[in-house]
Amino acid sequence: MANQPLASIHPEAIIGNNVEIGPFVFIDKNVVIGDNCWIGPNVTILEGARIGKNCKIFSGAVISGIPQDLKFHGEVTTTEIGDNCTIRECVTINRGTIDKQKTVIGNNCLLMAYVHVAHDCILGDYVILANCVNLAGHVIIEDYAIIEGLAAVQQFVRIGAHAFITGGSRVRKNVPPFVKAAREPLSYVGINSVGLRRRGFSNDIVLQIEEIYRTLYVRGYNVSNALNIVEKEVPDSLERNQIIDFIRSSVDGIMRGASAD
């Protein structure tokens, strides 16, 4: 650990090898920071933080603050951040409550400036939250999802893997995997074909995903009938089953289909 006399580091904090800590950093007790991290000036890391290896945390970030939840009564909970994450300026991440007992940021995530991640949120790997995205409590975001700037996500919402949500969106319903979402109210506007091809999905799989969502959102069926048709007519694949399972488990519904303006 690089010596920084202007930082305040609790003697019980566990700091890995080759960690660089800037001036005016505060690190509380019951904190674990992995090897090769860079902690910029004026960062605050509070009780319950568990930070993986090779992370970069920029000025003004506050990690593992207590939940902004009136039901929180001081229970011992954590904030868990995986390896290779970048947490930009003034990001706030609150620790969990008795519900999940932890807030989780997966591996290789990018949280841009002024993002807020509330209590009990669970983010997968390679998630990108652009500037000023705000997540209410208990949100689940699956691997490779991208949310553009100034979007707000309502509590208990789930966002599927590889989904892309445009900036300024208000996300009130679950967003299925592999789709693009835009407009107000938030609606299906196509599949995230560019992102999928960049991540190595074959053309056949991309076309299959497109066909599934055409049945779900474009052809006028209700969700139950559309899912039955997909199960009968679309060949079995990991992606097909992932979509079906996501929608069937969305008891509060999924976002609406596109409509003509």
MARFI-864985 format. One record per residue (C-alpha): residue number from 0; residue in one letter; x, y, z. Coordinates in steps of 0.05 Angstrom, whole numbers. Example, Ala and Ser with C-alpha at 12.3 -4.5 7.8 and 13.67 -1.06 7.14 Angstrom:
<pts>
[pt 0 "A" [246 -90 156]]
[pt 1 "S" [273 -21 143]]
</pts>
This chain:
<pts>
[pt 0 "M" [0 0 0]]
[pt 1 "A" [26 68 -19]]
[pt 2 "N" [37 111 43]]
[pt 3 "Q" [-11 169 46]]
[pt 4 "P" [-6 209 110]]
[pt 5 "L" [-68 251 93]]
[pt 6 "A" [-114 191 89]]
[pt 7 "S" [-153 163 148]]
[pt 8 "I" [-150 87 148]]
[pt 9 "H" [-179 47 205]]
[pt 10 "P" [-127 -2 233]]
[pt 11 "E" [-177 -60 225]]
[pt 12 "A" [-187 -48 151]]
[pt 13 "I" [-156 -101 107]]
[pt 14 "I" [-118 -71 48]]
[pt 15 "G" [-87 -114 -6]]
[pt 16 "N" [-20 -109 -40]]
[pt 17 "N" [-1 -52 -86]]
[pt 18 "V" [-62 -9 -68]]
[pt 19 "E" [-53 65 -80]]
[pt 20 "I" [-94 111 -35]]
[pt 21 "G" [-100 185 -48]]
[pt 22 "P" [-103 243 1]]
[pt 23 "F" [-165 255 45]]
[pt 24 "V" [-191 185 35]]
[pt 25 "F" [-231 155 93]]
[pt 26 "I" [-232 80 101]]
[pt 27 "D" [-273 53 159]]
[pt 28 "K" [-268 -11 199]]
[pt 29 "N" [-296 -76 171]]
[pt 30 "V" [-271 -59 101]]
[pt 31 "V" [-234 -105 53]]
[pt 32 "I" [-198 -78 -9]]
[pt 33 "G" [-165 -126 -58]]
[pt 34 "D" [-97 -121 -92]]
[pt 35 "N" [-77 -69 -144]]
[pt 36 "C" [-134 -20 -130]]
[pt 37 "W" [-129 55 -140]]
[pt 38 "I" [-169 97 -91]]
[pt 39 "G" [-171 170 -113]]
[pt 40 "P" [-173 232 -68]]
[pt 41 "N" [-233 246 -23]]
[pt 42 "V" [-263 176 -30]]
[pt 43 "T" [-304 150 29]]
[pt 44 "I" [-307 75 41]]
[pt 45 "L" [-351 56 99]]
[pt 46 "E" [-365 -6 141]]
[pt 47 "G" [-384 -69 102]]
[pt 48 "A" [-347 -53 38]]
[pt 49 "R" [-316 -112 2]]
[pt 50 "I" [-277 -88 -59]]
[pt 51 "G" [-244 -136 -107]]
[pt 52 "K" [-178 -132 -145]]
[pt 53 "N" [-156 -80 -197]]
[pt 54 "C" [-212 -31 -182]]
[pt 55 "K" [-208 44 -193]]
[pt 56 "I" [-251 90 -149]]
[pt 57 "F" [-251 164 -166]]
[pt 58 "S" [-257 227 -125]]
[pt 59 "G" [-319 239 -83]]
[pt 60 "A" [-347 168 -87]]
[pt 61 "V" [-381 141 -24]]
[pt 62 "I" [-381 65 -19]]
[pt 63 "S" [-424 26 30]]
[pt 64 "G" [-463 83 61]]
[pt 65 "I" [-522 61 104]]
[pt 66 "P" [-587 50 65]]
[pt 67 "Q" [-634 108 53]]
[pt 68 "D" [-691 64 77]]
[pt 69 "L" [-733 78 139]]
[pt 70 "K" [-739 3 151]]
[pt 71 "F" [-664 -3 162]]
[pt 72 "H" [-647 -12 235]]
[pt 73 "G" [-571 -19 235]]
[pt 74 "E" [-566 -92 216]]
[pt 75 "V" [-497 -116 193]]
[pt 76 "T" [-496 -117 117]]
[pt 77 "T" [-446 -108 61]]
[pt 78 "T" [-431 -75 -5]]
[pt 79 "E" [-393 -124 -51]]
[pt 80 "I" [-356 -98 -112]]
[pt 81 "G" [-322 -148 -158]]
[pt 82 "D" [-255 -146 -195]]
[pt 83 "N" [-235 -96 -249]]
[pt 84 "C" [-290 -46 -235]]
[pt 85 "T" [-287 29 -247]]
[pt 86 "I" [-327 74 -201]]
[pt 87 "R" [-325 146 -226]]
[pt 88 "E" [-333 212 -190]]
[pt 89 "C" [-386 221 -137]]
[pt 90 "V" [-418 153 -145]]
[pt 91 "T" [-457 130 -84]]
[pt 92 "I" [-468 56 -69]]
[pt 93 "N" [-510 38 -7]]
[pt 94 "R" [-502 -27 30]]
[pt 95 "G" [-557 -78 38]]
[pt 96 "T" [-615 -85 86]]
[pt 97 "I" [-645 -146 119]]
[pt 98 "D" [-677 -164 53]]
[pt 99 "K" [-615 -188 15]]
[pt 100 "Q" [-563 -166 67]]
[pt 101 "K" [-518 -141 12]]
[pt 102 "T" [-513 -96 -48]]
[pt 103 "V" [-472 -127 -104]]
[pt 104 "I" [-433 -98 -163]]
[pt 105 "G" [-405 -154 -207]]
[pt 106 "N" [-338 -158 -243]]
[pt 107 "N" [-315 -111 -298]]
[pt 108 "C" [-370 -60 -286]]
[pt 109 "L" [-367 15 -303]]
[pt 110 "L" [-407 63 -261]]
[pt 111 "M" [-399 133 -289]]
[pt 112 "A" [-402 199 -251]]
[pt 113 "Y" [-460 212 -203]]
[pt 114 "V" [-491 143 -208]]
[pt 115 "H" [-531 121 -147]]
[pt 116 "V" [-540 47 -130]]
[pt 117 "A" [-589 38 -73]]
[pt 118 "H" [-593 -18 -21]]
[pt 119 "D" [-601 -90 -42]]
[pt 120 "C" [-587 -78 -115]]
[pt 121 "I" [-553 -136 -151]]
[pt 122 "L" [-512 -120 -214]]
[pt 123 "G" [-481 -174 -257]]
[pt 124 "D" [-416 -172 -295]]
[pt 125 "Y" [-398 -121 -349]]
[pt 126 "V" [-456 -75 -331]]
[pt 127 "I" [-449 -2 -353]]
[pt 128 "L" [-488 53 -318]]
[pt 129 "A" [-476 121 -352]]
[pt 130 "N" [-475 188 -317]]
[pt 131 "C" [-529 203 -266]]
[pt 132 "V" [-565 136 -271]]
[pt 133 "N" [-606 125 -208]]
[pt 134 "L" [-626 57 -183]]
[pt 135 "A" [-678 50 -128]]
[pt 136 "G" [-673 -8 -79]]
[pt 137 "H" [-676 -82 -97]]
[pt 138 "V" [-662 -72 -171]]
[pt 139 "I" [-630 -130 -209]]
[pt 140 "I" [-588 -117 -271]]
[pt 141 "E" [-561 -177 -308]]
[pt 142 "D" [-495 -185 -345]]
[pt 143 "Y" [-475 -137 -401]]
[pt 144 "A" [-536 -91 -393]]
[pt 145 "I" [-524 -18 -410]]
[pt 146 "I" [-565 40 -383]]
[pt 147 "E" [-551 108 -413]]
[pt 148 "G" [-547 173 -374]]
[pt 149 "L" [-601 205 -331]]
[pt 150 "A" [-644 142 -329]]
[pt 151 "A" [-683 125 -266]]
[pt 152 "V" [-701 54 -247]]
[pt 153 "Q" [-759 39 -200]]
[pt 154 "Q" [-750 -7 -140]]
[pt 155 "F" [-755 -83 -151]]
[pt 156 "V" [-747 -76 -227]]
[pt 157 "R" [-705 -128 -263]]
[pt 158 "I" [-666 -113 -327]]
[pt 159 "G" [-645 -172 -369]]
[pt 160 "A" [-577 -190 -396]]
[pt 161 "H" [-551 -151 -457]]
[pt 162 "A" [-609 -101 -453]]
[pt 163 "F" [-597 -29 -475]]
[pt 164 "I" [-638 28 -444]]
[pt 165 "T" [-634 97 -474]]
[pt 166 "G" [-617 159 -435]]
[pt 167 "G" [-669 195 -394]]
[pt 168 "S" [-714 134 -390]]
[pt 169 "R" [-760 120 -331]]
[pt 170 "V" [-758 45 -319]]
[pt 171 "R" [-820 21 -283]]
[pt 172 "K" [-828 -49 -311]]
[pt 173 "N" [-780 -107 -322]]
[pt 174 "V" [-739 -102 -385]]
[pt 175 "P" [-728 -171 -419]]
[pt 176 "P" [-659 -193 -442]]
[pt 177 "F" [-628 -174 -509]]
[pt 178 "V" [-674 -115 -524]]
[pt 179 "K" [-669 -40 -535]]
[pt 180 "A" [-717 2 -494]]
[pt 181 "A" [-736 75 -505]]
[pt 182 "R" [-795 124 -506]]
[pt 183 "E" [-843 144 -450]]
[pt 184 "P" [-872 100 -424]]
[pt 185 "L" [-813 55 -434]]
[pt 186 "S" [-825 9 -494]]
[pt 187 "Y" [-793 -44 -537]]
[pt 188 "V" [-760 -12 -598]]
[pt 189 "G" [-720 -72 -624]]
[pt 190 "I" [-666 -119 -603]]
[pt 191 "N" [-595 -98 -584]]
[pt 192 "S" [-567 -129 -647]]
[pt 193 "V" [-504 -85 -649]]
[pt 194 "G" [-486 -103 -578]]
[pt 195 "L" [-500 -177 -588]]
[pt 196 "R" [-456 -182 -651]]
[pt 197 "R" [-400 -144 -615]]
[pt 198 "R" [-403 -197 -561]]
[pt 199 "G" [-398 -255 -609]]
[pt 200 "F" [-470 -277 -618]]
[pt 201 "S" [-479 -312 -684]]
[pt 202 "N" [-524 -284 -738]]
[pt 203 "D" [-571 -343 -731]]
[pt 204 "I" [-580 -330 -657]]
[pt 205 "V" [-590 -255 -668]]
[pt 206 "L" [-644 -271 -719]]
[pt 207 "Q" [-676 -321 -672]]
[pt 208 "I" [-679 -269 -616]]
[pt 209 "E" [-709 -220 -665]]
[pt 210 "E" [-762 -270 -685]]
[pt 211 "I" [-780 -284 -613]]
[pt 212 "Y" [-791 -211 -597]]
[pt 213 "R" [-829 -200 -661]]
[pt 214 "T" [-878 -252 -636]]
[pt 215 "L" [-880 -222 -566]]
[pt 216 "Y" [-885 -149 -584]]
[pt 217 "V" [-905 -138 -657]]
[pt 218 "R" [-955 -190 -679]]
[pt 219 "G" [-1012 -171 -632]]
[pt 220 "Y" [-1013 -231 -586]]
[pt 221 "N" [-1021 -225 -511]]
[pt 222 "V" [-959 -247 -472]]
[pt 223 "S" [-985 -316 -453]]
[pt 224 "N" [-1004 -334 -524]]
[pt 225 "A" [-940 -306 -551]]
[pt 226 "L" [-898 -347 -503]]
[pt 227 "N" [-937 -410 -522]]
[pt 228 "I" [-923 -397 -596]]
[pt 229 "V" [-849 -385 -582]]
[pt 230 "E" [-844 -450 -544]]
[pt 231 "K" [-877 -489 -600]]
[pt 232 "E" [-847 -456 -661]]
[pt 233 "V" [-778 -429 -643]]
[pt 234 "P" [-722 -481 -639]]
[pt 235 "D" [-694 -494 -570]]
[pt 236 "S" [-634 -452 -551]]
[pt 237 "L" [-603 -422 -489]]
[pt 238 "E" [-626 -352 -510]]
[pt 239 "R" [-697 -374 -525]]
[pt 240 "N" [-703 -407 -457]]
[pt 241 "Q" [-671 -347 -423]]
[pt 242 "I" [-724 -301 -452]]
[pt 243 "I" [-782 -347 -435]]
[pt 244 "D" [-758 -358 -363]]
[pt 245 "F" [-747 -283 -353]]
[pt 246 "I" [-817 -265 -376]]
[pt 247 "R" [-853 -321 -340]]
[pt 248 "S" [-819 -301 -275]]
[pt 249 "S" [-838 -228 -283]]
[pt 250 "V" [-900 -230 -240]]
[pt 251 "D" [-909 -154 -243]]
[pt 252 "G" [-904 -153 -319]]
[pt 253 "I" [-854 -130 -370]]
[pt 254 "M" [-848 -65 -408]]
[pt 255 "R" [-898 -50 -463]]
[pt 256 "G" [-890 -61 -537]]
[pt 257 "A" [-876 -7 -587]]
[pt 258 "S" [-936 35 -609]]
[pt 259 "A" [-945 83 -666]]
[pt 260 "D" [-935 157 -649]]
</pts>
